[in-house]
Amino acid sequence: MTASPAAVSHRDLIIKIAARHRLPAVYPYRLFVTSGGLMSYGPDQVGQYRQAAGYIDRILKGEKPADLPVQAPTRYELVINLKSAKALGLEIPATLLARADEVIE
C-alpha cells in the first residue's frame, strides 16, 4: 500500500474494495484503520510533525537546510481494528493485540 495523497483521499474506496474481496490489508496510517481498515503500521505522524517543527526552528535561526541531516521517524505505531477483523473472519492473536499501540473495538 502506498502512502500517496491520492491513496489517503480515496481511502474509503480502498478499504471498501479490500473488504469486498476479503483481503486483510495493512495500511500506512492510523487514519485508514479509524475509517474501517484492518490494521496499520507506520510512523507516528505527530512525532514527524514535531521533528519538522524542530527543523523549521533551526532554519529560521539561520542554519542552511542543505546542512541539516535527514531524519527517519523515531516511533512507529501499530493500530488494529477488531470490528474489521471480525468482519473478515480473522482472529487476531493476543500477543499481537498486546503489542498494538491502539486497538479499536
DSSP file (Angstrom, degrees, kcal/mol; ACC not computed):
  #  RESIDUE AA STRUCTURE BP1 BP2  ACC     N-H-->O    O-->H-N    N-H-->O    O-->H-N    TCO  KAPPA ALPHA  PHI   PSI    X-CA   Y-CA   Z-CA
    1    1 A M              0   0    0      0, 0.0     2,-0.2     0, 0.0     0, 0.0   0.000 360.0 360.0 360.0 131.0    0.0    0.0    0.0
    2    2 A T        -     0   0    0      1,-0.1     0, 0.0     2,-0.0     0, 0.0  -0.529 360.0-141.5 -85.8 155.8    1.4    3.4   -1.0
    3    3 A A        +     0   0    0     -2,-0.2    -1,-0.1    25,-0.1    24,-0.0  -0.056  51.9 142.1-105.0  30.9    1.1    6.4    1.3
    4    4 A S     >  -     0   0    0      1,-0.1     4,-2.1     4,-0.0     5,-0.2  -0.289  65.5-114.3 -71.9 157.3    0.4    8.8   -1.5
    5    5 A P  H  > S+     0   0    0      0, 0.0     4,-2.4     0, 0.0     5,-0.2   0.844 117.9  56.8 -58.4 -33.0   -2.0   11.7   -1.1
    6    6 A A  H  > S+     0   0    0      2,-0.2     4,-1.6     1,-0.2     5,-0.0   0.913 106.1  49.1 -65.3 -41.7   -4.3   10.0   -3.7
    7    7 A A  H  4 S+     0   0    0      1,-0.2     7,-0.2     2,-0.2    -1,-0.2   0.903 112.0  48.9 -64.1 -40.7   -4.4    6.8   -1.6
    8    8 A V  H >< S+     0   0    0     -4,-2.1     3,-1.3     1,-0.2     4,-0.2   0.917 111.5  48.4 -65.4 -42.7   -5.3    8.8    1.5
    9    9 A S  H 3< S+     0   0    0     -4,-2.4     3,-0.2     1,-0.3    -1,-0.2   0.772 118.6  40.4 -71.1 -24.0   -8.0   10.8   -0.3
   10   10 A H  T 3X S+     0   0    0     -4,-1.6     4,-2.2    -5,-0.2     3,-0.4   0.048  78.7 121.2-108.0  24.4   -9.5    7.6   -1.7
   11   11 A R  H <>  +     0   0    0     -3,-1.3     4,-2.9     1,-0.2     5,-0.2   0.846  69.1  57.0 -59.7 -37.1   -9.1    5.6    1.5
   12   12 A D  H  > S+     0   0    0     -3,-0.2     4,-2.2    -4,-0.2    -1,-0.2   0.913 110.1  45.0 -62.2 -41.6  -12.8    4.8    1.9
   13   13 A L  H  > S+     0   0    0     -3,-0.4     4,-2.5     2,-0.2    -2,-0.2   0.908 113.3  50.2 -66.8 -42.6  -12.9    3.2   -1.6
   14   14 A I  H  X S+     0   0    0     -4,-2.2     4,-2.3    -7,-0.2    -2,-0.2   0.922 113.0  46.1 -62.1 -44.9   -9.7    1.3   -1.0
   15   15 A I  H  X S+     0   0    0     -4,-2.9     4,-2.4     1,-0.2    -1,-0.2   0.905 112.1  51.6 -64.6 -42.1  -11.0   -0.1    2.3
   16   16 A K  H  X S+     0   0    0     -4,-2.2     4,-2.5    -5,-0.2    -2,-0.2   0.912 111.3  46.5 -62.2 -44.2  -14.3   -1.0    0.7
   17   17 A I  H  X S+     0   0    0     -4,-2.5     4,-1.9     2,-0.2    -1,-0.2   0.907 111.9  50.8 -67.0 -42.0  -12.7   -2.9   -2.1
   18   18 A A  H  <>S+     0   0    0     -4,-2.3     5,-3.3    -5,-0.2    -2,-0.2   0.912 113.1  46.2 -61.3 -41.9  -10.3   -4.7    0.2
   19   19 A A  H ><5S+     0   0    0     -4,-2.4     3,-1.4     3,-0.2    -2,-0.2   0.904 108.9  55.0 -67.5 -41.4  -13.3   -5.7    2.4
   20   20 A R  H 3<5S+     0   0    0     -4,-2.5    -1,-0.2     1,-0.3    -2,-0.2   0.879 114.3  40.5 -58.8 -38.6  -15.4   -6.8   -0.6
   21   21 A H  T 3<5S-     0   0    0     -4,-1.9    -1,-0.3    -5,-0.1    -2,-0.2   0.325 113.4-120.7 -93.3   7.4  -12.6   -9.2   -1.7
   22   22 A R  T < 5 +     0   0    0     -3,-1.4    -3,-0.2     1,-0.2    -2,-0.1   0.888  54.7 161.1  55.0  44.9  -12.0  -10.2    1.9
   23   23 A L      < -     0   0    0     -5,-3.3     2,-1.2    -6,-0.1    -1,-0.2  -0.860  39.6-138.8 -97.4 119.8   -8.3   -9.0    1.8
   24   24 A P        -     0   0    0      0, 0.0     2,-0.3     0, 0.0    13,-0.0  -0.656  34.2-171.4 -77.6  99.5   -6.7   -8.4    5.1
   25   25 A A        -     0   0    0     -2,-1.2    14,-1.2   -10,-0.1     2,-0.5  -0.697  21.4-150.0-100.3 144.7   -4.8   -5.2    4.3
   26   26 A V  E     -a   39   0A   0     -2,-0.3    14,-0.3    12,-0.1    11,-0.0  -0.964  21.7-157.6-110.8 125.9   -2.2   -3.4    6.4
   27   27 A Y  E     -a   40   0A   0     12,-3.0    14,-2.0    -2,-0.5   -24,-0.1  -0.579  22.0-124.9-105.4 163.7   -2.2    0.4    5.8
   28   28 A P  S    S+     0   0    0      0, 0.0     2,-0.3     0, 0.0    12,-0.1   0.694  87.7  44.1 -82.4 -18.3    0.5    3.0    6.3
   29   29 A Y  S >> S-     0   0    0     10,-0.1     3,-1.3     1,-0.1     4,-0.7  -0.943  74.1-125.8-133.4 150.6   -1.5    5.4    8.6
   30   30 A R  H >> S+     0   0    0     -2,-0.3     4,-2.2     1,-0.3     3,-0.7   0.810 105.2  73.3 -55.4 -34.4   -3.9    5.2   11.6
   31   31 A L  H 3> S+     0   0    0      1,-0.3     4,-0.9     2,-0.2    -1,-0.3   0.827  91.8  55.1 -53.5 -37.0   -6.4    7.2    9.6
   32   32 A F  H <4>S+     0   0    0     -3,-1.3     5,-2.6     1,-0.2    -1,-0.3   0.876 108.3  48.2 -66.0 -37.6   -7.1    4.1    7.4
   33   33 A V  H X<5S+     0   0    0     -4,-0.7     3,-1.6    -3,-0.7    -2,-0.2   0.892 108.5  51.9 -73.0 -40.4   -8.0    2.0   10.5
   34   34 A T  H 3<5S+     0   0    0     -4,-2.2    -1,-0.2     1,-0.3    -2,-0.2   0.721 107.3  56.1 -67.9 -18.5  -10.3    4.6   12.0
   35   35 A S  T 3<5S-     0   0    0     -4,-0.9    -1,-0.3    -5,-0.3    -2,-0.2   0.416 137.1 -82.1 -90.6   0.4  -12.0    4.6    8.6
   36   36 A G  T < 5S+     0   0    0     -3,-1.6    -3,-0.2     1,-0.3    -2,-0.1   0.420  82.9 138.7 117.9  -0.6  -12.6    0.8    8.8
   37   37 A G      < -     0   0    0     -5,-2.6    -1,-0.3    -6,-0.1    47,-0.2  -0.281  58.0-117.7 -72.3 163.7   -9.4   -0.8    7.6
   38   38 A L  S    S-     0   0    0    -13,-0.3    43,-3.1     1,-0.2     2,-0.3   0.975  76.8 -25.9 -70.1 -58.1   -8.0   -3.8    9.4
   39   39 A M  E     -aB  26  80A   0    -14,-1.2   -12,-3.0    41,-0.2     2,-0.4  -0.993  50.0-151.1-156.3 160.2   -4.6   -2.6   10.7
   40   40 A S  E     -aB  27  79A   0     39,-2.4    39,-2.2    -2,-0.3     2,-0.4  -0.981   6.5-175.9-134.0 148.2   -1.9    0.0   10.2
   41   41 A Y  E     + B   0  78A   0    -14,-2.0    37,-0.2    -2,-0.4   -12,-0.0  -0.918  37.7 110.8-141.1 114.9    1.8    0.0   10.9
   42   42 A G  E     - B   0  77A   0     35,-1.7    35,-3.1    -2,-0.4   -13,-0.1  -0.970  65.2 -49.2-168.7 178.2    3.6    3.2   10.1
   43   43 A P  E     - B   0  76A   0      0, 0.0     2,-0.7     0, 0.0    33,-0.3  -0.280  58.7-104.3 -64.5 146.1    5.4    6.2   11.5
   44   44 A D     >  -     0   0    0     31,-2.7     4,-1.7     1,-0.2    31,-0.2  -0.609  31.6-157.4 -68.9 111.3    3.8    8.3   14.3
   45   45 A Q  H  > S+     0   0    0     -2,-0.7     4,-2.1     1,-0.2     5,-0.2   0.855  88.8  55.5 -66.7 -35.3    2.6   11.3   12.3
   46   46 A V  H  > S+     0   0    0      1,-0.2     4,-2.0     2,-0.2    -1,-0.2   0.920 107.6  50.7 -62.5 -41.9    2.5   13.6   15.3
   47   47 A G  H  > S+     0   0    0      1,-0.2     4,-2.2     2,-0.2    -1,-0.2   0.874 107.7  53.1 -62.4 -37.6    6.2   12.8   16.0
   48   48 A Q  H  X S+     0   0    0     -4,-1.7     4,-2.4     1,-0.2    -1,-0.2   0.895 107.8  50.3 -65.8 -38.8    7.1   13.6   12.4
   49   49 A Y  H  X S+     0   0    0     -4,-2.1     4,-2.3     2,-0.2    -1,-0.2   0.879 109.1  52.2 -66.5 -35.8    5.4   17.0   12.7
   50   50 A R  H  X S+     0   0    0     -4,-2.0     4,-1.8     2,-0.2    -2,-0.2   0.916 109.6  49.0 -64.4 -41.9    7.3   17.7   15.9
   51   51 A Q  H  X S+     0   0    0     -4,-2.2     4,-1.8     1,-0.2    -2,-0.2   0.912 110.7  51.0 -62.7 -41.2   10.6   16.8   14.1
   52   52 A A  H  X S+     0   0    0     -4,-2.4     4,-2.6     1,-0.2    -2,-0.2   0.893 106.2  54.7 -63.1 -39.5    9.6   19.1   11.2
   53   53 A A  H  X S+     0   0    0     -4,-2.3     4,-2.3     1,-0.2    -1,-0.2   0.888 105.9  52.7 -62.3 -38.1    8.9   21.9   13.7
   54   54 A G  H  X S+     0   0    0     -4,-1.8     4,-2.0     2,-0.2    -1,-0.2   0.886 109.6  49.0 -63.4 -38.5   12.5   21.5   15.1
   55   55 A Y  H  X S+     0   0    0     -4,-1.8     4,-2.5     2,-0.2    -2,-0.2   0.917 109.6  51.0 -66.6 -43.4   13.9   21.8   11.6
   56   56 A I  H  X S+     0   0    0     -4,-2.6     4,-2.7     1,-0.2    -2,-0.2   0.912 109.2  51.9 -60.1 -42.4   11.9   24.9   10.8
   57   57 A D  H  X S+     0   0    0     -4,-2.3     4,-1.2     1,-0.2    -1,-0.2   0.922 110.5  47.9 -60.0 -44.9   13.1   26.4   14.1
   58   58 A R  H  <>S+     0   0    0     -4,-2.0     5,-2.2     1,-0.2    -2,-0.2   0.886 112.4  48.9 -64.9 -38.7   16.7   25.7   13.1
   59   59 A I  H ><5S+     0   0    0     -4,-2.5     3,-1.8     1,-0.2    -2,-0.2   0.915 109.3  51.8 -67.5 -43.2   16.3   27.1    9.6
   60   60 A L  H 3<5S+     0   0    0     -4,-2.7    -1,-0.2     1,-0.3    -2,-0.2   0.754 105.3  57.4 -65.7 -22.7   14.7   30.3   10.9
   61   61 A K  T 3<5S-     0   0    0     -4,-1.2    -1,-0.3    -5,-0.2    -2,-0.2   0.382 131.7 -90.7 -88.6   3.9   17.6   30.7   13.2
   62   62 A G  T < 5S+     0   0    0     -3,-1.8    -3,-0.2     1,-0.3    -2,-0.1   0.359  77.5 139.5 112.2  -6.7   20.0   30.7   10.2
   63   63 A E      < -     0   0    0     -5,-2.2    -1,-0.3     1,-0.1     5,-0.0  -0.440  55.8-115.3 -71.0 146.8   21.0   27.1    9.6
   64   64 A K    >>  -     0   0    0      1,-0.1     3,-1.6    -2,-0.1     4,-0.6  -0.671  14.1-136.2 -81.3 131.5   21.1   26.1    5.9
   65   65 A P  G >4 S+     0   0    0      0, 0.0     3,-1.2     0, 0.0    -1,-0.1   0.850 104.6  59.4 -55.3 -35.4   18.6   23.4    5.0
   66   66 A A  G 34 S+     0   0    0      1,-0.2    -3,-0.0    -3,-0.0    -2,-0.0   0.736 101.6  55.4 -66.9 -21.2   21.2   21.5    3.0
   67   67 A D  G <4 S+     0   0    0     -3,-1.6    -1,-0.2     2,-0.1    -4,-0.0   0.580  86.6  97.9 -87.4  -9.9   23.4   21.2    6.1
   68   68 A L  S << S-     0   0    0     -3,-1.2     2,-0.1    -4,-0.6     3,-0.0  -0.591  77.5-118.6 -81.3 138.8   20.6   19.5    8.2
   69   69 A P        -     0   0    0      0, 0.0     2,-0.3     0, 0.0    -1,-0.1  -0.371  27.1-105.7 -73.8 154.0   20.7   15.7    8.4
   70   70 A V        -     0   0    0     -2,-0.1     2,-0.5     1,-0.0     0, 0.0  -0.635  38.7-153.2 -75.0 133.8   18.0   13.5    7.1
   71   71 A Q        -     0   0    0     -2,-0.3     3,-0.1    -3,-0.0    -3,-0.0  -0.931   4.5-150.1-115.8 135.7   16.0   12.1   10.0
   72   72 A A        -     0   0    0     -2,-0.5     0, 0.0     1,-0.1     0, 0.0  -0.620  41.6 -82.9 -91.3 157.5   14.0    8.9   10.0
   73   73 A P        -     0   0    0      0, 0.0    -1,-0.1     0, 0.0     3,-0.1  -0.307  33.8-156.0 -57.5 145.5   10.9    8.5   12.1
   74   74 A T  S    S+     0   0    0      1,-0.2     2,-0.4   -30,-0.2    -2,-0.0   0.601  73.9  40.9 -99.9 -15.1   11.7    7.6   15.7
   75   75 A R        -     0   0    0    -31,-0.2   -31,-2.7     2,-0.0     2,-0.3  -0.998  60.9-167.8-139.7 133.8    8.5    5.9   16.6
   76   76 A Y  E     -B   43   0A   0     -2,-0.4     2,-0.4   -33,-0.3   -35,-0.0  -0.892  13.3-149.5-115.5 150.0    6.2    3.6   14.7
   77   77 A E  E     -B   42   0A   0    -35,-3.1   -35,-1.7    -2,-0.3     2,-0.5  -0.955   6.2-152.8-127.4 143.7    2.7    2.7   15.7
   78   78 A L  E     -B   41   0A   0     -2,-0.4    23,-2.2    21,-0.2    24,-1.5  -0.953  16.5-177.6-111.7 124.0    0.5   -0.4   15.3
   79   79 A V  E     -Bc  40 102A   0    -39,-2.2   -39,-2.4    -2,-0.5     2,-0.4  -0.985   4.3-167.1-125.3 133.1   -3.3    0.1   15.2
   80   80 A I  E     -Bc  39 103A   0     22,-2.2    24,-3.5    -2,-0.4     2,-0.7  -0.966  13.1-151.8-125.3 136.1   -5.8   -2.8   14.9
   81   81 A N  E  >  - c   0 104A   0    -43,-3.1     4,-1.8    -2,-0.4    24,-0.2  -0.911   8.0-171.4-107.0 106.5   -9.5   -2.6   14.2
   82   82 A L  H  > S+     0   0    0     22,-3.0     4,-2.5    -2,-0.7    23,-0.2   0.817  84.1  58.8 -69.2 -31.2  -11.2   -5.6   15.8
   83   83 A K  H  > S+     0   0    0     21,-0.6     4,-2.1     2,-0.2    -1,-0.2   0.918 108.3  45.8 -63.5 -42.3  -14.5   -4.9   14.1
   84   84 A S  H  > S+     0   0    0    -47,-0.2     4,-1.5     2,-0.2    -2,-0.2   0.880 110.9  53.2 -67.7 -38.1  -12.9   -5.2   10.7
   85   85 A A  H  <>S+     0   0    0     -4,-1.8     5,-3.1     1,-0.2     4,-0.4   0.921 109.5  48.6 -62.2 -43.7  -11.0   -8.4   11.8
   86   86 A K  H ><5S+     0   0    0     -4,-2.5     3,-1.2     1,-0.2    -2,-0.2   0.904 108.2  53.9 -63.1 -41.9  -14.3   -9.9   12.8
   87   87 A A  H 3<5S+     0   0    0     -4,-2.1    -1,-0.2     1,-0.3    -2,-0.2   0.814 110.7  47.3 -62.7 -30.3  -16.0   -9.0    9.5
   88   88 A L  T 3<5S-     0   0    0     -4,-1.5    -1,-0.3    -3,-0.2    -2,-0.2   0.485 117.4-114.8 -87.3  -4.3  -13.1  -10.7    7.7
   89   89 A G  T < 5 +     0   0    0     -3,-1.2     2,-0.4    -4,-0.4    -3,-0.2   0.787  68.7 141.9  75.6  27.2  -13.4  -13.8    9.9
   90   90 A L      < -     0   0    0     -5,-3.1     2,-0.6    -6,-0.2    -1,-0.3  -0.805  43.4-151.8-104.8 142.8  -10.0  -13.2   11.4
   91   91 A E        -     0   0    0     -2,-0.4     3,-0.0    -3,-0.1    -9,-0.0  -0.963  17.6-142.7-110.4 118.7   -8.9  -13.8   15.0
   92   92 A I        -     0   0    0     -2,-0.6     5,-0.1     1,-0.1   -12,-0.0  -0.675  25.6-113.0 -81.8 126.7   -6.1  -11.5   16.0
   93   93 A P    >>  -     0   0    0      0, 0.0     4,-2.1     0, 0.0     3,-0.6  -0.264  17.8-124.7 -59.9 144.1   -3.6  -13.3   18.3
   94   94 A A  H 3> S+     0   0    0      1,-0.2     4,-2.3     2,-0.2     5,-0.2   0.829 110.5  59.4 -59.2 -33.1   -3.5  -12.0   21.8
   95   95 A T  H 3> S+     0   0    0      2,-0.2     4,-1.0     1,-0.2    -1,-0.2   0.878 107.1  45.9 -65.8 -36.3    0.3  -11.4   21.5
   96   96 A L  H <> S+     0   0    0     -3,-0.6     4,-1.0     2,-0.2     3,-0.3   0.899 111.5  51.8 -71.7 -40.5   -0.3   -9.1   18.6
   97   97 A L  H  < S+     0   0    0     -4,-2.1     3,-0.4     1,-0.2    -2,-0.2   0.875 106.8  54.7 -61.8 -36.8   -3.1   -7.2   20.4
   98   98 A A  H  < S+     0   0    0     -4,-2.3    -1,-0.2     1,-0.2    -2,-0.2   0.812 108.7  48.3 -67.0 -29.7   -0.7   -6.8   23.4
   99   99 A R  H  < S+     0   0    0     -4,-1.0    -1,-0.2    -3,-0.3   -21,-0.2   0.643  88.8 107.9 -83.9 -15.3    1.9   -5.2   21.1
  100  100 A A     <  -     0   0    0     -4,-1.0   -21,-0.2    -3,-0.4     3,-0.2  -0.330  63.2-147.3 -66.9 142.8   -0.6   -2.8   19.5
  101  101 A D  S    S+     0   0    0    -23,-2.2     2,-0.3     1,-0.3   -22,-0.2   0.787  87.6  12.4 -75.6 -29.3   -0.4    0.9   20.4
  102  102 A E  E     -c   79   0A   0    -24,-1.5   -22,-2.2     2,-0.0     2,-0.5  -0.985  62.3-162.2-150.6 137.8   -4.2    1.1   19.9
  103  103 A V  E     -c   80   0A   0     -2,-0.3     2,-0.5   -24,-0.2   -22,-0.2  -0.986  12.0-155.3-121.6 120.3   -7.0   -1.4   19.5
  104  104 A I  E      c   81   0A   0    -24,-3.5   -22,-3.0    -2,-0.5   -21,-0.6  -0.839 360.0 360.0 -97.0 126.0  -10.3   -0.1   18.0
  105  105 A E              0   0    0     -2,-0.5    -1,-0.1   -24,-0.2   -24,-0.1   0.433 360.0 360.0-103.8 360.0  -13.3   -2.2   19.0
